[in-house]
């Protein structure tokens, strides 16, 4: 197993390099001059001054030199400076990443806790009214646009009922200390996490339902029943363990959609996370930040895939990697 | 049924729209969205543009982007999958590594970057969404080809010297069609949702064109006062996507032999 993980990690390196070249090339091909965004309007379009700005941003060197410089600096852990705030990119990301992980983690937890029971109930009560209702709800859940649900929840819970805060991560008007501050963050998390988990919950419950149905048709379930085991033992121990395998894999594979969801959800709810940082960076053409956010997202996706494969082998002893 | 209706709406949007969807009627709106009335069933936006007409055009734009993007992704995916699966060897290896790269790209963010920096037209949007979503089709088709290649009828075809292109087009592709059709149907909703999300963030279909996503973007500042501005386009997107998912699920059940046990 250890060797397998090592090999997969080594394979990920050229993958990430290829992605970085693609994104670098796209940014390179962008029309206009990034230096234009950073000139002091008083000094106007003085060519000498413009050259000076380019020099300071390192924009006057050829592409491959800049790419190589970026790559070697990044590998040493130096991500450069944000064009806009002039702060180190690692600090900007470091401020935001925990918030995104918090939001993503909470929504993941919500999805697991809700989706798996729904899937199990649907499968056990197959073709009942309850199954029909739950299945239809899941289909609706994967069909509604995330941002529309966000608007809907904002409208109902934040604006009309005023139960939950709809913007940001902390209350602006009051300063909370200790426990009250934690509660404040939790209250701010509820709406965005719900939105983020919705599509996940819907699609996982569909998979859980069909996985359990497939397992229930297997011979070993018939054997277990024939042995005279109690029904809850047949379902809870023999069937469920096997039916959870595909769902475990799905959790790792859903990292890309969580990353995508973060860009949209964080923008709508004003959540100070990496997704919003990325969207803001695109609006401000803050290339160092754009590169960093892209690479970090790619890294998360690669790690998610790896995690899915490892979890798969762990849950299913029939699978062996070496 | 709903899907047929939507397609008809998309085709005849011009004839159905009671007003010019881009016509500004400032006197009527007086700077505020007007609620639905007998003349304007879905009300108007803050420029006094008839919301029903804009929604009808929006259906056309969204469906066009969704279907066209999927057609484009089919072209790439089928080519890559067919070449990879038929030839095998280093060609297969190279193409699959490229597929891995695309699978690990944060696609939505890349779309945001490209349309943010270059500005989007309808066509670039279609090409981009297609270019970032062909991987599933390629992998599916490759797997199908690999297993089909070993079947007796293909061995026979090779033995009697059927040329490669004929093997692919006449023998392999028709047999691998079912999963591809299902995958394509289920990617249309994904493409439509991507387009509307991009438009919602102001990075999709350029104004003044009405896409359902841009309509939602415009509605954001009227959340409190004008419910029809965000309820209408969102409900229509959901309806379109839902019907595609229904059809896709149905097709899968009908075409997947594993389910008939």
Interface residues (C-beta under 8 A of the other chain):
Chain A: X14 X15 X16 X18 X19 X22 X23 X26 X27 X29 X30 X31 X139 X140 X142 X143 X144 X145 X146 X147 X148 X151 X152 X154 X155 X159 X217 X256 X259 X260 X263 X264 X267 X278 X279 X282 X283 X285 X290 X293 X294 X297 X298 X301 X302 X305
Chain B: X97 X100 X101 X103 X104 X105 X106 X107 X108 X109 X110 X112 X113 X114 X116 X117 X118 X189 X193 X196 X197 X200 X201 X203 X213 X216 X219 X220 X223 X224 X227 X230 X234 X237 X238 X241 X242 X245 X246 X249 X261
